[in-house]
Amino acid sequence: MSTPDLNAGELPRLTTTRRRPRSVAQETVRELFGHDGQFFTVPASFPGAVPDHITFAAAVYYAVVRAPGPDIGEAEYTVYDVDGRHHPLGAPAPDQDTAIRGALTALAERRRAHARQVEHNRVHVLGLEPVPPVRIGYTETGTCIVHVRCTCPQVDGLAAHYEQVSLAADGRLDEIPTTPWELCPTSPTQVTTESGTGHLTSTFRNDQGMAAVRLQHTDGSREEIALARVSDLA
């Protein structure tokens, strides 16, 4: 089940068993909760409004459980967290679909609140930008695109976020020296290095296979430097 499907109100696919580590003996909802029910998962990218640099576990299981109500004894459905402390998610409901929809609403709000707290902490606790300024994506042909404070609302083949271009080079670009790479066209072109600032003229890989840039300084001098040694692009 894709994230757009869930955001549009469609329900995730239900299963009677789940993938589990060998250390977990319980396979069915009845073994876990003492009542009949089914499992489902929610994509890590749910809900769609959460910024893409804030991620969640991709294979967290939930269970929708059918059990007698506490007062009148009629069956009601409740969704529980399976992989954590088996806490209920959302309110009990008279039917399965309503229980799942309520749980997804509660989960969406929980994740949005977490995202707001992460961005608050980045700015007010860590002194960082609200969003990591460097994004790494890949084209269908395998070219790595470095997005630095660009105007692209989405990044094709998004793979990672970084606080600095030097970290992106060291942690991703230079892992495979044969991977072609380039900067996003709307990224800034003012490059800051140990020797000062200059205007980016081109990108390439040096004779060691490292991602590198060519730039021209304001005094007319030119420099070639590995991206892992670039302080910033602004």
N, C-alpha and C positions, 0 to 999 in steps of 0.2 A: 504494500500500500504506500503510495507516494505522499509526500508532504502536501502538494496541492489538493489531493483528494481529501485529506484530513481537514485542511483549511476550508474546503468547500462544504464540509459537513458530512462527508461520507465516512463510514465506519471502517476501522482496520479489520483485517482478516483474523478470524478466531481459529485457534488450534486446540486440540485436546492434550498435546504433549509439548514440551519445550526442549530446546537444546540446553544442556546443563553440563557443568564440570563434573568430573568423576567423583568428586568429594560430596556431591549432592545426591541423596538417595531418592528424594521424592520426585516422581515424574508427573503426577496428575494433580489437578486442583483438589480433588478429594483427599489425597494423601497429605497435601499441605494445609488445607483449611477445614477438613472434615465434612465438606459439602461439595455437591457437584458444581462444575463451572468450566470455563475455558480460558486459555491464555491469549494474549495479544501483545504486540510490541508497537512502539511509536518511534518514528524516525528521529534521529538526533537533530535534524533541522526544523523540527516542529516547535513552536508555530512559526510561520513564515516571516513575521515581523521582527524576529530577534536578529540582531546584527550577526553577520556571518563569522566574525572573529570570536564569538562566544559559542562554544560547542557543548554538547551534552553526550552522554554515553549512547552508543548507537543500538545496543541490544538489551535494553532494560525491559524486563517482562512485567506485565500486569495481568491480573486474573479477575474476571467478572464471575462472582460467586452467587449461587442461588441458595438461599437459606430462609427458614421461617422468620417472619417478622417478630420483634420482641413483644408486641402487645396483642395483636389479633391472630397471630399464627399463620397468616397468609404469606405466601412466598414473596420475597423481595430480593432485589439484585444489588450487590455492592461491589465496587472495583477496589482491589487491594494492590499495593506494591508487593511484588514477589521477591525481588532481589535484595531488598533492604530489610526493614523491620516489620513488614506485613501491615503497614498502616493503611487505613482506608483512604481512597482518593475520590473526593466528591461525596455526595449524599446518597443514601440508599434510594432505590426507585422501584416502581411496581413492574417494570419490564427491563429487559436486558439492554435494548438500544438506548433508552433514556439514561440508564446508569452509565453507559460508556460515554455518551455525549457529555453528561455532567462531569465525568472524570477528566475528559479531554479539556473541557473549559477550565477546570481547576488546575490541571497541569500547565495549560498555556499561561495562565496568570502567574503561576509559581515561577515558570521559566522567564517570563517578562520581568518579574520583580528581581530575579537573580541577575538578569542582564543589566537592569538599572543600577543595581548595587555594584556590579563589576565596573561599570563606567564611572560611577561616583568615586569608587576607590582609586581608579586609575588617575583621576584628576586631583582629588582632594587629599589622598593619602600618599600615593606614589609620585605625584607631580608629573604624570605622563599626559600625552594627548588622549582625548576620549577614545579614539580608535587607533590601533597600531598603524603607523603611517606607511608601512611597506607590505604589499600583498604580492604573492607569487602565484602565477597561473601558467597553464600550458595550452598551447594550441593543439588542434587535431593532428598536426604533423610532428608534434613533439618539441616545438620551440618553446623555451621558457621565457615568459614575459614578466618583467619586474615593474610593478605599479607603485609609484611613490607619490603619495598625496595627489593622486590624479582625480579626474572628474568622472571616471568610469563607475557607474552605479553598481555594476556586477563585473565579476572577473571570470572569464572562461577557464575551466579546468582549475579552479581555485584549489591550491594545495597547502598554503601556509601563510601566516602573518608574522611580521617581524617589527621590532622597534627601530632598527637602523638598517641601512643598505649593507653595511659591513657584515652584520649578522646574517643577512639573507645570503650573501655571497659565501660566507664561511659555512653556513648550515645547510645550504641547498644547492646554489649554483655550481660550486666547485667540487661537489661530490662526484659528478660524472663530467670530466673535462671536455668530453666530445659533444655535450648537449649544446645546441645553438641557443643563443639568448639575445634579448634586446630589451630596451626600455619601452614602456607604454608611451605612445606619442604625446599624451597630455601630461606626462610627468614633468617636473621642473628640470631645468637644464643648468642651474647654477651649482657647481660642484665645489665642495669644501674639502681640502686636503691639508696635510701638515704644512705645506708650503704656501697656503693661501686659498683664494677662491678663483674660479675660472668658469668659462662657458663650455659646456659639453659639446664636442664635435662629432664623436662617434663611439660605438661600443665594439668590443672584439674580445678574443681570448689571446692571452700572451703566450710566449714560447713555453711556459710551464703549464699551459692549459687553464689558467685562472681567468675568470671573468674580469675584464679590465675596461677602462674608459680612456679616451683621449680628450684633452681639454686645452683651452687657450686661456692664459691668465690676462688680466687687464693690462699688464706691461708688455704684452705681445709674446711672451714666452709660451712654449707649448710643453705639455707634460703627458706622459702615459703612466697610469697607475692602476694597480689591481683594485677592484671594487671592494675587496676585503679591507683595504686601507683608506677608503673614502669615509670621511667623517659624516657627511650629510649631503643630500640634494634638497635644495629649497628654492 
